[in-house]
Amino acid sequence: MAENKKRWWTSVFVQLLVAVVAGVLVGHFWPVLGAQLKPVGDGFIRLIKMIIAPLIFGVVVTGIAAVGDVKAVGRIGLKAIVYFEVVTTFALLFGLVVANVFRPGAGPDINPATLDPHAVTAQTKGGQLPSAGDFLLHTIPDSVVNAFAQNQLLQVLVFAVFFGVALAAIGRERAPLVLDFVDQVQQIVFKVMGWIMRVAPLGAFGAMAFIIGQYGLSTLGTYAKLIAACYGAAVLFTLVLAAISRFYAGVSVWKFLRYARRPGWWCRPGTRSTSTARPSTSRSARCSWPRRSAWR
């Protein structure tokens, strides 16, 4: 029995914690080396992004096709859209309140000369927000291949919904090979995700070493404040979602969180990206959703 017990140092959480501390030490004592480790963290994030599009496609298609009844899919879709809009609006307002009260981004003295202007422009889109019409038009891909190639997740999602609804309308009996193929590809993607998650500590180490090496140890306090504000707000928001999901849709959020205790969730602070959590979130939702839900 003792032999089957998992050793504490094999825990991914422990490995991530050690990697983050090691990254801080390397970035502080060898800042030049730490700044050069940026590709390590970026490489891990790129590995995650590599599987997000096929993962979303597989989860959405198999989920819709498994329902079978197109009318039921429509009812679930409408309820999901309303739920998404209401909860997202509440999340944005809640996030704005937390940001303005705690101001977690205030404090760091970063030299603008060290920032890549092209990266800033790419993130902010030149400070211009698209109109509602442009945004809706952008959700429709010019090409399915192009949507996957450019990792346009919203376009991939739209195509997956159409594909899944069409597959449900045709029926599993008339297209068994297609549904089985998508499901098998999804399982392969989950396997690849597991391999990628094994190098999560390495990605967290490289990202943290770069942050400290590039901007100094003084940013660690501000970064810790940001993490505390994010996770504190997330806990409160999760409690609200737990009540809504449990009493309205019959979904166990605690079961979802048990599935979500994966490397992708814990390495977000080190990699500075929520992309690492998306595969775990998709798989957790798939595993925790009841067979027959109140949403139907």
Buried (B, 14 or more C-beta within 10 A) or exposed (E): EEEEEEEEEEEBBEBBBBBBEBBBBBBBEBBEEBBBBBEBBBEBBEBBBBBBBBBBBBBBBBBBBBBEEBEBBEBBBEBEEEBEEEBEEBBEEBBEEBBEEBEBEEEBEEEEEEEEEEEEEEEEEEEEEEEEEEEEEEEEBEEBEEBBEEBBBBBBBBBBBEBBBBBBEBEBEEBEEBBEEBBEBBEEBBEBBEEBBEBBBBBBBBBBBBBBBBBBBEBBEBBEBBBEBBEEBEEEBBEEBBEBBEEEBEBBBEBBBEBBEBBBBBBBBBBBBEBBBBBBBBBBBBEBBEEEEEBE
